[in-house]
Amino acid sequence: MKINYRLIGIVVLTLLLVLVLVPTAGAYESRGGDIVTVKSDEVIDDDLYVSAETFILDGTIKGDLFVVGRHVVINGVLEGDLMGAAQDITINGEVKDDARVVGAVIILTEKAKVGGDVMVMGYSMEAKSGSQIKGALLGASGQAFFGGEIAKDLKYSASGIDIEGKVGGNVEVEVGSPDDVAPAMPMQFFKDLPAIPSVKGGLLIGKEAKLEGNIIYTSPKAANIPADVVKGQTVHLLPKLETDTPSKETASTPQSQAVSWALDSLRLLITVLIIGLLLVWLLPASLQQTMDTLASKPLPSLGYGALGYLLFWAAVLVAVLLIILVTILFGALTLGGLSAGVLFTGLGGITIIITLFLLVTAYVTKVIVSFWAGRWIMVKIKPDSADNPYAALIVGVIILVLLASIPLLGGLLKIAVTCLGLGAIVLLGKSMLKKERDSKMLPIA
């Protein structure tokens, strides 16, 4: 029987959606501030949504935890899922279900216990000796150290990976060369970071490690794997170069296609989700206004978005031509220094504007449409929870990623989402300018 791995992936994402929808059917609690603490004797029966500079869980949360901040520390017990985005996240207690985290530094201490799967994206991932993950671990980071126990599969990508603990399932990793170092992280922008290990490039497996399944690793150089550490088969693959031509031996299998598809979907999910959570936290009023504009004017938003997209690139072309003409003119007038200044300043400014525009069209538009769609679904399914912006955003993002993964339809959907989100921004800006102009025209009493 032929296995449809893409269908399995869609089912998994659907189940993920169910996991998000189920807790929203109950009550929830939200907290914010510089320092938010759930004390050791405190029990929260509902889901908890937190936006804080520092969040510390010493007590118990019986629902799910959604947290955005700088420092997140889990010392107590979380009976549901953990979905967090922060500068650094430390799990020093127990998460009884899944953990999906994004951060510069992610640490599972010796006391950490995760009852489900762990999905990670960041700069440094460290699971210290004694940590326990009852499910699988999936993710990517600059470097990674695994010294604890992973009950199921390990699928990871990093410049350097050091495995010193136990993996109960298969290991599938992609690493750099032993001569590489982890990508530099701008430490000056991250204050009060916890200590992180230094992991060399490539794959390192300790003598005390135990890999119960197979190991497939992609690396420019073969790793020195101690004898009797791997119970299954060991396969070393070389990184595929862009100039390589596929052959029967190197052709992708349904399994590898499913893994690649899942990783792409996970990257999109995490990226849009983190940007969305930050917008809900930092600019809740602006996001709400844009979503209201889209909800009241969906067709005009679609039209204005398509028109705005085309006009932007036309304006960029005109601006570049003007800069070139001015540069040539100043050069002809022997104003060489001024000519060079106009050229580099103008092109630099245009580059910044294009970068911001691409970020907005690639991610912010998806956040706006996801927020709108998620709110609409929440109103239909559970009206009393529709006012929860975090739940609406998460539901909408998961549905968007699910639909975007469908061939052909996904591509058309992404175009429509970009136009809808961009058009809502344009219409909101147009409305605000009109109000400001009208206020200035009012007679002074």
Number of C-alpha atoms within 10 A of each C-alpha: 3 5 9 11 17 18 12 12 18 17 13 14 19 15 12 14 18 13 15 18 18 9 17 24 15 14 14 19 13 15 14 18 13 11 14 17 17 18 13 13 9 13 14 15 16 19 22 18 21 21 25 21 17 22 26 18 22 21 19 21 23 17 21 26 23 22 26 25 25 22 24 25 18 23 21 22 20 25 21 22 26 22 20 23 28 25 23 26 26 19 24 21 23 19 26 20 19 22 24 18 23 26 24 21 22 27 23 26 20 17 15 24 22 25 20 19 22 21 19 23 25 22 22 26 27 22 25 20 19 16 24 23 26 19 21 21 21 20 23 22 24 23 27 31 23 23 25 24 23 25 21 21 22 23 21 22 22 24 24 28 28 20 21 22 23 21 26 19 19 21 21 17 20 22 24 22 18 18 10 13 17 21 14 8 12 7 10 6 7 12 10 10 14 12 8 15 11 14 19 20 24 27 27 20 20 15 14 14 21 19 25 20 17 18 21 16 24 22 22 17 17 16 16 10 15 13 8 12 16 20 13 14 11 13 12 14 14 12 15 13 7 6 6 9 9 10 8 6 6 11 10 12 9 14 13 12 13 18 16 12 16 19 17 13 19 20 17 17 18 22 14 25 26 21 16 26 24 17 18 21 19 12 12 13 12 14 21 17 14 24 25 16 22 25 17 11 15 17 14 16 24 22 16 21 25 18 14 16 16 11 12 13 12 11 11 15 11 12 15 15 12 13 18 17 13 16 22 17 13 17 15 11 10 11 13 14 10 13 20 15 12 17 17 13 12 17 16 12 11 15 13 11 13 15 12 12 15 12 12 17 20 16 19 22 26 28 29 29 27 28 27 24 21 25 28 16 16 22 15 10 14 14 13 13 18 20 12 17 19 23 23 25 25 26 24 27 27 25 19 24 24 20 16 18 19 15 9 9 11 16 14 12 16 19 14 19 24 24 25 27 30 31 29 32 26 18 19 20 13 11 13 12 12 12 12 10 11 10 10 10 9 8 6 5 3
